[in-house]
């Protein structure tokens, strides 16, 4: 197949005044070199397709940053302090925006000016409980079921999502298609004859602000206590988070992760793909759980554990 001949489906080019981008970056900017007046930015592009209307950026890890800046076809470049506004850049009439973290700057600009957000509203096929509390600028997609819950401002609920009662979702969250939030957890107790009876699952599910939840991910409500997902957590597709987990801020849970019930996962933890966490454990602040790890013991803060059963990775 000749991929070069296939139409590339992208959003239409923008016409963004560079001064608006500069105003948006505000305190992130260390310096602006060149003449930003009357400069228009139309798109973000990968390095192979940069042109004069691209807002280009230079990864701080690159060893040849100055050369990249001077050979870029873009008129406007975001870089760190190691890139200087040389005579070459001046003669090319380029504009250099200096920041501490170019990748973070381009991410913020991209989300603000280039990412298309759905128009707020509720799709006609969605089912929304009359007592649900829906914030401002919320989007709810087709065939989603929203029970008597709370959804904060500027949150996006994609198609075919089910959010049960007693779920509280903060502002600026994103829930992708097929996610199920606040269903009953998997808890049972045996009677004297060995027969299983369900333990009541009557807790809440609290989801903080700026949380992203991937497609077909399930997060259970608490049993007698609550399940908590902290601010800025990012949870990938096809994950399961069981009842009573307490997850801190800025935790990254990548795809196919299974977290059994009643764990404490502290701030800034990274959990790699296909990891499993047993339950009733504590994963300390800033720890890393490796790909495919099976965690059956507490992990101290800052450590990396890998393997089955998971052990500390000695550096």
Long-range contacts (C-beta under 8 A, 24 or more apart in sequence): 11-114, 11-116, 13-42, 13-43, 13-53, 14-41, 14-42, 14-43, 14-113, 14-114, 15-40, 15-42, 16-40, 16-41, 16-42, 16-113, 17-41, 18-76, 18-95, 20-113, 21-55, 21-109, 21-113, 22-97, 24-108, 24-109, 24-112, 24-113, 25-97, 25-99, 25-105, 25-108, 25-109, 28-99, 28-100, 28-101, 28-104, 28-105, 28-108, 29-97, 29-98, 29-99, 30-81, 30-98, 30-99, 30-100, 31-96, 31-97, 31-98, 32-95, 32-96, 32-97, 32-98, 33-85, 33-89, 33-95, 33-96, 33-98, 34-85, 34-89, 34-90, 34-93, 34-94, 34-95, 34-96, 35-93, 35-95, 36-76, 36-95, 39-75, 39-76, 39-95, 41-76, 41-113, 43-114, 44-106, 44-109, 44-110, 44-114, 50-74, 55-106, 55-109, 57-102, 57-103, 57-105, 57-106, 58-83, 58-102, 59-102, 59-103, 60-101, 60-102, 60-103, 69-94, 69-96, 78-102, 78-105, 78-106, 78-109, 117-156, 118-156, 123-159, 129-165, 135-171, 141-177, 147-182, 149-182, 152-209, 158-215, 164-205, 164-221, 166-203, 166-204, 166-205, 166-221, 167-204, 167-205, 167-207, 167-221, 168-204, 168-205, 168-206, 168-207, 169-207, 169-211, 170-207, 170-208, 170-209, 170-210, 170-211, 170-231, 171-209, 171-210, 172-209, 172-210, 173-207, 173-209, 173-210, 173-211, 173-212, 173-213, 174-211, 174-212, 174-213, 175-212, 175-213, 176-212, 176-213, 176-214, 176-215, 176-217, 176-237, 177-215, 177-216, 178-215, 178-216, 178-217, 179-213, 179-214, 179-215, 179-216, 179-217, 179-218, 179-219, 180-217, 180-218, 180-219, 181-205, 181-207, 181-213, 181-218, 181-219, 182-219, 182-220, 182-221, 183-218, 183-220, 183-221, 184-220, 184-221, 185-220, 185-221, 185-222, 185-223, 185-242, 185-243, 185-244, 185-261, 186-220, 186-242, 186-243, 186-261, 187-223, 187-243, 187-261, 199-223, 200-224, 201-243, 203-227, 203-243, 203-244, 205-229, 208-232, 208-233, 208-249, 211-235, 214-238, 214-239, 214-255, 217-241, 220-261, 223-261, 230-267, 236-273, 242-279, 248-285, 266-301
